[in-house]
Amino acid sequence: MISLAPISRAPYRSATTHQMVCALRYTAAMNAAADHALQRDAVCAGWSGKLSLGYERRGGRTVLARRLHRGPLVVQKSLYPEGDALCQNIVVHPPAGIVGGDRLALDVSVLALAQAQLTTPGAAKWYRSAGAPAQQRLAFAIGSQALLEWLPQESIVFDGAIAELGTRVVLQRDAAFIGWDIVCLGRRHAGEEFRHGRIRQEVVIVRDGTRQWIERSLIAGGASLMSAQVGLNRQPVFGTFLAAAPQVPEHLIAACREVTCEDGESAVTRLPGLLIARYRGASAEAARHYFAVLWGRARPALTGREAVTPRIWNT
């Protein structure tokens, strides 16, 4: 069992009039978008989007050798902020919001010796549903001595959303994977709580045909799990950081346990070939910052590459 040690919270700071006006405008825009999404959900079967990416090593350069997409899911051009060895792509969902009936699938293969990093430009918004579930499926296959990093922004699950998220990571021999997910239940800036709907998650990690990790969760809006101490303890934001490598050294676990996070609770543990960290608190920004610091420590130790912050995080 992973224990969660409480830490001190940052002092409260009152918002300026400008900040309050911006927050009200943001809330009004999000409400309008949610109403529009609900209307679309009620009259159509939803959108289906699939993106398939294949990376391979050519000489000293990782290239995006295969890119197939159907529907509203694309990548921007390949970037090389760290040199030729690692290819970075930004996954974009142009509609920005996910409604009931939508089905999104991201299929990524990284062949032997290749290195790829995927991130997203903004938070994924799961709008309330008229009854149909919305689905996201991630399938990652990583070859020998290859690396895949999945570093998305958070998922904001609106009250009344029905979200199903599945992730499957398949690694060969000495492949490495580093990734995270952050979920915000309700729109805390708008004072919205997650009282209706549900979110279902499944994460599976397999190495050389042997299952290393499987986790399934189901959170129903307003359920007792949201307030229980063994659950979310009345906190709207939670997340998991995962790093999979042939060996996870003890000194890395110790270094990660030294990291503290603002406005929340955290914990780090190790299983054979896995480093797992948790966040539970009130801030998606704090969760993202905490995981980024962990990534900065885990990446050099597990892959030999120094952590270089993606530029998109600063925009």
TORTINU-405599 format. One record per residue: residue in one letter; z, x negated, y negated of N, C-alpha, C, O in turn. Coordinates in steps of 0.02 Angstrom, whole numbers, plus 50000, padded with zeros to 5 digits. Example, Ala and Ser with C-alpha at 12.3 -4.5 7.8 and 13.67 -1.06 7.14 Angstrom:
A503904934050284503904938550225503904934050165504234928850166S503544935850112503574931650053503944935549998504024933049943
END
This chain:
M500004995850060500005000050000500004995649938500354990549936I499624997549888499594993749826500114996549778500115002449763S500544992149753501044994449705500764993849635500374989249621L500954998349592500734998349523501334996849478501795000849474A501314991049445501874989149403501724991149331501214989149303P502164995149300502034997349231502074991449183502454986749195I501694991749130501724986649078501814990149012501744996249007S501954986248960502074989248894501434992048865500894989348877R501494997248827500925000448795500844997848724501324995748692A500224998048700500094995948631500385001148583500395007048600P500624999148525500915003948478500395008748453499805007048446Y500615014748439500165020048414499965018448342500385016448301R499315019448328499075018448260498735024848238498315027548274S498905027348179498615033548155497885032548137497695027248112A497485037648149496775037248134496655038448060497015042348028T496135035148033495945036347964495555042847959495335045648010T495475045247897495085051447888494375050547913494095055047944H494085044647901493395043347925493365043748001492905046648029Q493855040748035493875040848107493945047948133493635049748183M494355051948100494445058948121493805062948113493635066948157V493445061848058492815065348047492305063248100491955067548128C492275056848115491805054448167491985057448235491535059248273A492635057848249492845060748313492655068048318492435070348371L492735071748263492545078848263491795079748272491575084148310R491405075548239490685075948247490475074248318490045077548347Y490795069148347490655067248416490815072848464490425074348509T491395076048454491595081548497491115087348492490935090348543A490905089048431490425094548422489765092948456489465097348487A489535086748451488915084848484488975085248560488515087648594M489545082948587489635083248659489695090448684489445092048738N490015094748645490065101848665489375105048666489215108848712A488965103548616488285106248614487875103848674487515107648705A487945097348689487585094548747487815097748812487405099248856A488465098748818488735101848879488495109048886488325111148941D488475112748831488225119748835487495119848855487295124048895H487095115348827486395115048845486315113248919485895116148954A486715108448943486685106449013486875112249059486565113149111L487375116049039487595121649080487035126949085486935129849138Q486685128049030486125132749031485565130249076485265134149113R485425123649073484905120949117485115121249190484705122749233D485755119949203486025120349270485935127349299485785128149358A486025132349258486005139249281485305141749297485215146449335V484795138649267484115141249274483655136749315483085138749330C483875130649335483435126349374483815123049430484435123249432A483445119849476483745116849535483995109749521484255106549567G483925107349461484155100649445483595095549453483065096949482W483715089649426483225084249428483395079449484483975078349500S482875076649514482955071649566482675065049541482085064649521G483085059949540482865053449517483045048049567483615047749590K482555043749583482685038249629482375031849602481805031849580L482765026449604482535019949581482655014949637483225014049660S482125011549658482165006349710481984999649680481454998849650L482424994849687482334988149660482394982949715482834983449758G481934978049715481964972649763481914965849729481434964549693Y482414961649741482434955049710482314949649762482544950249819E481964944349743481854938749788481834932249749481714932249689R481954926849785481964920249754481284917049761481014916549817R480994914849705480364911349705480464904649670480524904349608G480494899449709480684892949681481404893249658481844894949697G481524891549595482204891949568482334898149529482834898549493R481884903149534481934909149493482014915349535481664916249586T482474919749515482524926449546482074931249508482114931749447V481654934749544481194939449512481284946449540481484947349598L481144951249498481134958249520480444959549551479964961149516A480404958749617479764958849652479544965949669478954967149681R480014970649671479844977549689480224982249643480834981649634R479844986849614480164991849570479784998449578479214999049557L480115003249607479835009849617480315014949588480925014549600H480055019749551480505024849525480165031649526479555032349519R480585036649535480375043549533480875047349492481475047149505G480625050949441481075054849400481435050649348481235045049333P481975053449320482295050449261482795044849277483395045549265L482545039349304482965033549319482525027349318482075026749360V482635022849270482195017149261482605010949244483205011349232V482265005149243482574998949219482164996249161481554997149158Q482504992949116482164989449062481914982749089482024981049147K481584978849046481294972549069481824967749094482404968149074S481624963249138482084958349166482294953249113481884951049073L482934951549113483214946749066483504940849104483704941449162Y483514935049071483774928949102484254925449054484114919849032P484814928649037485274925648989485644919549015485944915848977E485624918549081485974912849111485494907849143485714903349180G484854908449129484364904149162484004907849217484124913749229D483554904249251483094907349299483434909849363483174914349396A484014907149380484304908749445484524915949451484494918849505L484754918949395485014925749397484594930349354484464928949296C484374935949384483974940949349484424946849330484784949549372Q484414948649266484824954149241484374960049223483864959149189N484564965949245484214972049227484714977349203485284977549227I484494981449156484894986949130484614993449157484034995149144V485014997149195484805003449225484905008949174485455009849147V484375012749161484395017849110484245024749140483775025549179H484655029549121484545036549140484395040249075484855042449042P483755040949056483575043548990483905050248971484075051048913P483995055049018484325061248996485045060348974485325064548939A485355054648995486035052848975486585057049009487125054449023G486455063449023486945067749055486715069949124486115070449137I487195071349167487065073449236487365080349245487945081449230V486955085049268487185091949275487145094149347486875090649390G487425100049362487425102749429486715103149457486255105649423G486625100749518485965100749550485585094249542485115093049580D485785089949495485455083449487485635078949547486185079149574R485145074849567485235070149622484945063449601484345062849592L485375058549594485175051849574485305046949631485825047149663A484825042449643484895037449695484655030749670484115030249641L485055025649680484885018749662484905014549725485435013749756D484335011849745484265007949806484065000849787483534999749759V484504995949801484404989049780484444984349839484924984649878S483944980049846483974974749897483904968049862483464967049820V484334963349880484324956549854484224951849913484684951049954L483644948849918483484944649976483844937949971484154936249920A483814934150025484174927850031484084923349970483524922349947L484634920649946484674915749891484554918749822484664915249772A484354925049818484234928149753484894930249721485394931149757Q484894931049655485494933149618485294938249566484844936949525A485614944049567485434949449521486064952549492486594952849524Q485994954749430486544958149395486274964549364485774964449329L486614970049377486424976549350486994979349308487574979049328T486814982149252487304985549209486974991549178486384992849190T487344995349138487085001349107487225001149032487694997749011P486825004648991486905004248918487465008548890487665007548833G487705013348928488215017948902488545021748958488365021149016A489035025748939489405029748988488955035049019488525037848986A489075036449083488745042049117489155048249106489765048249115K488835053649085489185059949069489015065149122488435067049130W489525067449157489455072549208489665079149178490265080449170Y489185083449161489325089749127489595095049175489505094549236R489915100049146490185105349188489615109149222489065109649195S489765111749281489255114649324489345122149329489895124749325A488775125549339488795132749352488935134149426488975139949446G489015128949466489175129849537488865124749583489125123549637A488315121649563487975116749605488275109849594488435108049537P488355105849647488595098949638488055094349611487455095549622A488255089249576487815083849555487985077649596488565076349611Q487465073849615487565068349662487305061749633486795061649598Q487655056349650487415049649636487535045449698488095045049723R487005042249723487055038149783486815031049766486265030049742L487245026149780487085019049770487045015649839487515016149878A486495012249853486405008749916486195001549899485655000449873F486634996749916486514989749900486474985649964486924986150007A485944981749972485854977350030485784970250003485344968949962I486204965550027486234958849999486144953750055486524953750103G485644949450047485484944550098485924938350097486374937750055S485784933750143486184927750151486164923450087485634922250059Q486744921250066486844917050006486574920449943486414917049894A486524926949944486294930749885486894933749850487444934049878L486784935949788487314938849747487044945049712486494945049685L487444950349713487304956349673487924958149634488474958549662E487844959349569488384961849526488194968649499487654969549472W488644973449507488554980249483489114981549433489684982649452L488944981549368489434981649314489274987349265489074985949209P489354993549286489164999149243489695000949192490274998749197Q489505004849143489985008049098490335013649136490165015149193E490815016849105491215021949139490835028449151490315029649120S491105032549196490855039349207491355044249175491945044149192I491115048449130491535053549098491395060149133490835062849129V491885062849167491815068949206492105074649166492705075149158F491665079049140491885084649099492275089749140492185090149201D492715093349107493055098949140492535103749169492085105949133G492615105549232492145110049265491575106649300491165110049332A491515100049295490985096449331491125096249405491705096349427I490595095949445490645095049517490235088849534489615089149538A490575083249543490245076749549490375073849618490935074049644E489845071149648489885067749712489575060849704488975060149690L489985055649714489765048749704489865044849769490405044749797G489335041649792489375037749853489085030749842488565029949810T489425025649868489205018749862489245015449931489765015849964R488695012149951488685008550014488415001550002487855000749977V488804996450020488614989550010488564986150078489044986050116V487984983450093487864980150157487704972850144487214971250110L488124968350170488064961150158487904957450222488144959150276Q487504952250215487364947750271487774941350263487834938650209R488044939150317488404932750322488784930750259489314933450245D488504926050220488854923250163488624926150097488654922750045A488404932350097488214935750035488844937549995489394937650021A488734938849930489294940649886489114946749844488544947749825F489624950849831489544956749789490154957249744490714956349765I490024958849680490564960249632490364966649595489814967149569G490824971449593490664977649559491284981549542491844979949563W491184986749502491754991149484491504998049469490904999249459D491975002749468491835009449442492445011749402493015010449421I492315015249348492845017949304492695025249293492135027149275V493195029549303493115036749296493605039249244494195037749247C493355043249198493775046549148493725054049160493185057049152L494275057149178494295064249193494425068149128494955067649099G493935072049107493995075649044493815071148986493735065048994R493745074148928493585070348867494215069748826494405074248788R494545064048834495205063348803495165063448727495635065748695H494605061048697494555061148625494495068348598494655069648540A494275072848641494225079848621494825083948644494845090048634G495305080548675495895084048701495765088248762496145092748778E495215086848797495025090748856495325087748919495295081748929E495625091948961495895089849025495435092249081495045096849072F495505089049138495095090749196495465096049237495845094349283R495355102349221495715107849253495295111649304495565115249346H494645110849301494205114449347493675109549373493555104349344G493375111449429492865107049459493175102149507493755102949528R492785097149526493035092149573492595085849569492025086149547I492885080349592492515074149599492665071249667493235070449687R492135069649702492195066749769491885059749768491335058849742Q492235054849797491985047949798492035045049868492495046649906E491545040849884491575037049947491285030149934490755029449905V491645025049957491415018049951491465014950020491985015250053V490915011850042490885008550107490605001450097490095000550064I490944996550126490704989650125490634987150196491104987550236V490044984650213489894982350280489644975150277489224973550235R489904970750320489654963950325489464962350397489864963150443D488844960150406488594958450473488704964050523488884962850580G488604970150500488654975950544489354978450556489444983450591T489854975050528490554977050537490824980050472490764976950419R491114985850477491394989150418492024985550395492504984750432Q492014983250331492584979750303493034984350262493644983350258W492734989350232493124993550187492805000450183492195001050177I493205005550186492975012350174493525016150138494105015750157E493335019650086493815023650049493485030150028492935030250002R493835035550041493595042250021494135045549979494735045049994S493925048949928494395052449885494095059049862493495059749854L494525063949852494335070449826494855072649776495445073449793I494655073549714495105075749661494855082349634494305082749607A495255087549642495075094149616495415095049549495985092949538G495055098249503495325099349437495985103149438496025108449470G496495100549405497145103849402497565103049465498105105949468A497335099149515497715098349577498345094249566498395090549517S498815094849612499455091349606499365083749609499775080049582L498825081449642498695074249646498625071049577498765065149568M498395075049529498295072349462498945070649427498965066449383S499485074049445500135072749413500615068949458501115066349434A500475068449522500925065049569500945057549555500435054549537Q501525054449565501585047249554501155043349603500915037949586V501055045949664500625042449712499895043849699499455041049731G499755048249650499075049749630498915046649563498965040549555L498735050849515498545048349449499115048149399499045045349345N499685051149417500285050849375500135053249304500365050249255R499745058649298499575061849235499125057549190499065058749130Q498805052549220498355048349181497635050549193497445052049250P497215050649141496535053249148496015048149170495455050049187V496195041649170495705036449185495945032349245496525030349249F495485031149291495635026849347495005022949366494455024949351G495115017349399494535013149417494715008249472495295006849485T494185005649504494255000749557493774994949546493184996049531F494034988949553493634982849549493604979949620494114979349653L493004978249642492904975549710492504969149707492004968649672A492734964049743492364957849751492354956249826492884955549857A491754955549854491684954149925491354947349933490814946049905A491664943049972491404936349984491654934050053492124936950080P491324929050082491564926750148492294924850148492654926150197Q492524921650094493224919650087493464921350017493114920249968V494064924150014494384925449949495014921249947495504922749981P495014915849907495584911249908496214914149877496194918449834E496774911749901497424914149877497514912649803497814916649767H497274906849780497364905249709497004910149663497214911149607L496454913049687496104918149647496524924449642496564927449588I496834926449696497274932349694497844931249644498014935649605A498134925249647498684923749601498444923849529498794926449485A497844921149516497584921049448497434928149423497554929649364C497194932349466497044939249446497674943249434497694947649391R498194941849471498824945349462499164943449397499604947049373E498974937849368499244935849303498954939949245499234940049190V498394943249258498044946949205498414953649193498554957249241T498554955149132498854961549114498344965849079497844963349053C498464972349079497994976949046498384981248997498974982749007E498044983148944498354987448893498304994748913497824996848946D498794998548892498765005848898498645008148970498225012448981G499005005249017498915007449086499295003149135499684998749116E499175004449199499485000749254498934997449295498374999949298S499104991849327498604988249366498924985349428499534984549432A498504983649476498734980449537498144976749569497564978749561V498304971449604497794967349638498034965949708498624964549720T497574966449756497744964849825497144961649859496604961349831R497264959149920496734955749957496724958250029497244959050061L496114959350054495984960550124495504955150147495214951650105P495394954350212494924949150235494244949850202493894954850212G494054944850162493414944950129493354949550070492804950750046L493914952350045493894957149990494464955949940495034954649960L494294956349877494784956749823494724963749793494174965949776I495284967249788495284974049763495794974649707496374972649715A495574977349651496034978549594495974985749572495444988849578R496514988449548496544995449525496764995749452497144991649428Y496525000949419496765002749353496935010149353496575014149382R497485011949320497675018849309497995019249240498495015849226G497705023449196497975023749129497625028849086497345033749111A497625027649021497375032648973496745030348937496485034048895S496485024448953495945021648913495395018648956495515014048995A494785021348950494215018348984494065011448955493855006948991E494175010648890494065004148858494534998948887494324993248900A495165000748897495654996048926495464994348997495524988549018A495244999349036495034998049105494434993249106494414988649147R493954994549063493354990249061493534983149042493284978349071H493974982448993494184975648972494564972149028494444966249041Y494994975749062495384972749117494924970349172495004964849197F494444974549191493984972549245493534966749223493374962449264A493344966649160492924961149135493304954449139493004949349155V493954954549125494354948449130494404946349204494344940349219L494504951149248494524949549320493864946549342493844941649380W493314949549320492654946949336492574939749312492284935649347G492844938349253492804931649226493174926549268493014920549266R493664928749307494034924149351493744924149421493724918849454A493514929849445493264930249513492574927149521492434924049572R492164927949471491474925549477491424918049489491084915949537P491744913849449491694906649464491994904749531491724900449566A492544907949549492884906249611492474908149673492504904749724L492104913649669491754916249728491014914349730490714914149783T490724913049672490004911749669489814905049639489244902849645G490284901749606490134895449574489784896249507489574891249477R489734902349482489414903649418489944905649367490374909749381E489914902649308490354904549254490164911549229489584913549233A490654915149204490524921949180490214921749110490494918749064V489634924849104489284925449040489244932849023488914936649059T489564934948970489604942048952488904944848937488554942148894P488694950148970488054953348954488034955648882488514958448857R487484954448848487424956248777487504963748766487754965848714I487284967648815487294974948806488014977348797488114982648767W488514973648821489214975748813489424975448740489914978648721N489074971548700489274970748630488884975148582488964974548521T488454979548608488054983748565488334990848562488064995148527
END
